[in-house]
Amino acid sequence: MDITGNTVFIPGATSGIGLALALALRERGNTVVVGGRRTELLDRIAAEHPGVETVRVDTADAASVEAAAKDVIARFPSVNVLITMAGVMRAEDWTRSSFLESAENTVVTNVLGPMRLIAAFVEHFRSLPDATIMTVSSGLAFAPLRITPSYNASKAAIHMLSETLRLQLADTSVKVVELEPPAVQTDLMPGHAENEHAMPLDEYVAEVMDIIETQPGAREIQVERVKFLRYGEARGDYDQVVAALNATDPHGE
Ligand SMILES: NC(=O)c1ccc[n+]([C@@H]2O[C@H](COP(=O)([O-])OP(=O)(O)OC[C@H]3O[C@@H](n4cnc5c(N)ncnc54)[C@H](OP(=O)(O)O)[C@@H]3O)[C@@H](O)[C@H]2O)c1
């Protein structure tokens, strides 16, 4: 993906990585449309960052995704980058039966949401000379954090979906890029923004922008910090990675 000149829709950018990436992309000469459920944050973003556009969308709701996609494509026909950022992460205890509601919610938001978004944009993207679907997985797609079973599984699903979509779209104008964050200090989970094992948000986004700029053909956007989790199996130290992840850091990401 080129670093500049795109029209980028980021559902899930009212806070955290999505918002920081939106502002960095805007600074680099992209038109940016930020999406999310919290309208008070959307209003504040629009007021504080003139030129950043906003759309309300609940990616866990099929009708909302469809309406938001139609709105974005109608208002910004040049939209050529979709970043499926919206996600939730919850601690669950699968040794008891109370996890199911959390698990279902996680799958709907983290897996079905990106699927619905991609379905709503893929034909439009195929009509353009150059477009990018950027999915958002996690280091936890590759090594499990004990306390978040559904989350880890949802991100592993996004990894494999990304790999497969790339094959299906290989002969089209649509590229598939997977963003694989390590632990980054955001409000994704309670206490996570203060987690000393997590990467500061501004450092993370600066490294991501550097990768996009210097490796425009990258299929997976991996900052140095995620490689410990990402390549444990390939290196042959997977068991040690899993042990270290679960021994030292209750939140992992
Ligand atoms: N921070 C990390 O350590 C880390 C590591 C790996 C991967 N990630 C991934 O990065 C992405 C962003 O997370 P973050 O860390 O930046 O956390 P965050 O600050 O909590 O951001 C999550 C974003 O997702 C949006 N969202 C959640 N559910 C939504 C829904 N149903 N509809 C629309 N938007 C929804 C939220 O907006 P509203 O609440 O306004 O809807 C918010 O903008 C997630 O996919 C997460 O899994 C994060």
PDBQT file of the ligand as one rigid body, heavy atoms in Angstrom, charges set to zero:
ROOT
HETATM    1  N1  LIG A 301      -3.649  -2.781  21.903  1.00  0.00    +0.000 N 
HETATM    2  C1  LIG A 301      -3.123  -3.973  21.696  1.00  0.00    +0.000 C 
HETATM    3  O1  LIG A 301      -2.298  -4.464  22.485  1.00  0.00    +0.000 OA
HETATM    4  C2  LIG A 301      -3.498  -4.762  20.464  1.00  0.00    +0.000 A 
HETATM    5  C3  LIG A 301      -2.689  -5.840  20.105  1.00  0.00    +0.000 A 
HETATM    6  C4  LIG A 301      -3.041  -6.589  18.993  1.00  0.00    +0.000 A 
HETATM    7  C5  LIG A 301      -4.156  -6.262  18.265  1.00  0.00    +0.000 A 
HETATM    8  N2  LIG A 301      -4.915  -5.205  18.635  1.00  0.00    +0.000 N 
HETATM    9  C6  LIG A 301      -6.116  -4.913  17.851  1.00  0.00    +0.000 C 
HETATM   10  O2  LIG A 301      -6.122  -3.565  17.446  1.00  0.00    +0.000 OA
HETATM   11  C7  LIG A 301      -7.480  -3.156  17.244  1.00  0.00    +0.000 C 
HETATM   12  C8  LIG A 301      -7.708  -1.822  17.936  1.00  0.00    +0.000 C 
HETATM   13  O3  LIG A 301      -7.633  -2.028  19.337  1.00  0.00    +0.000 OA
HETATM   14  P1  LIG A 301      -7.008  -0.943  20.326  1.00  0.00    +0.000 P 
HETATM   15  O4  LIG A 301      -5.912  -1.601  21.057  1.00  0.00    +0.000 OA
HETATM   16  O5  LIG A 301      -6.748   0.310  19.612  1.00  0.00    +0.000 OA
HETATM   17  O6  LIG A 301      -8.187  -0.783  21.399  1.00  0.00    +0.000 OA
HETATM   18  P2  LIG A 301      -9.304   0.333  21.613  1.00  0.00    +0.000 P 
HETATM   19  O7  LIG A 301      -8.703   1.648  21.923  1.00  0.00    +0.000 OA
HETATM   20  O8  LIG A 301     -10.262  -0.269  22.591  1.00  0.00    +0.000 OA
HETATM   21  O9  LIG A 301      -9.995   0.457  20.177  1.00  0.00    +0.000 OA
HETATM   22  C9  LIG A 301     -10.986  -0.412  19.754  1.00  0.00    +0.000 C 
HETATM   23  C10 LIG A 301     -11.763   0.311  18.678  1.00  0.00    +0.000 C 
HETATM   24  O10 LIG A 301     -12.709  -0.625  18.154  1.00  0.00    +0.000 OA
HETATM   25  C11 LIG A 301     -13.946   0.013  18.109  1.00  0.00    +0.000 C 
HETATM   26  N3  LIG A 301     -15.012  -0.975  18.224  1.00  0.00    +0.000 N 
HETATM   27  C12 LIG A 301     -15.137  -1.996  19.101  1.00  0.00    +0.000 A 
HETATM   28  N4  LIG A 301     -16.283  -2.642  18.887  1.00  0.00    +0.000 NA
HETATM   29  C13 LIG A 301     -16.888  -2.021  17.841  1.00  0.00    +0.000 A 
HETATM   30  C14 LIG A 301     -18.104  -2.210  17.150  1.00  0.00    +0.000 A 
HETATM   31  N5  LIG A 301     -18.972  -3.179  17.486  1.00  0.00    +0.000 N 
HETATM   32  N6  LIG A 301     -18.403  -1.374  16.130  1.00  0.00    +0.000 NA
HETATM   33  C15 LIG A 301     -17.558  -0.383  15.770  1.00  0.00    +0.000 A 
HETATM   34  N7  LIG A 301     -16.389  -0.158  16.381  1.00  0.00    +0.000 NA
HETATM   35  C16 LIG A 301     -16.071  -0.960  17.415  1.00  0.00    +0.000 A 
HETATM   36  C17 LIG A 301     -13.960   1.010  19.249  1.00  0.00    +0.000 C 
HETATM   37  O11 LIG A 301     -14.839   2.082  18.947  1.00  0.00    +0.000 OA
HETATM   38  P3  LIG A 301     -16.276   2.329  19.644  1.00  0.00    +0.000 P 
HETATM   39  O12 LIG A 301     -16.199   1.795  21.039  1.00  0.00    +0.000 OA
HETATM   40  O13 LIG A 301     -16.453   3.812  19.562  1.00  0.00    +0.000 OA
HETATM   41  O14 LIG A 301     -17.234   1.579  18.783  1.00  0.00    +0.000 OA
HETATM   42  C18 LIG A 301     -12.521   1.510  19.205  1.00  0.00    +0.000 C 
HETATM   43  O15 LIG A 301     -12.405   2.584  18.294  1.00  0.00    +0.000 OA
HETATM   44  C19 LIG A 301      -8.358  -4.296  17.763  1.00  0.00    +0.000 C 
HETATM   45  O16 LIG A 301      -8.796  -5.081  16.674  1.00  0.00    +0.000 OA
HETATM   46  C20 LIG A 301      -7.402  -5.088  18.629  1.00  0.00    +0.000 C 
HETATM   47  O17 LIG A 301      -7.758  -6.435  18.745  1.00  0.00    +0.000 OA
HETATM   48  C21 LIG A 301      -4.614  -4.430  19.709  1.00  0.00    +0.000 A 
ENDROOT
TORSDOF 0
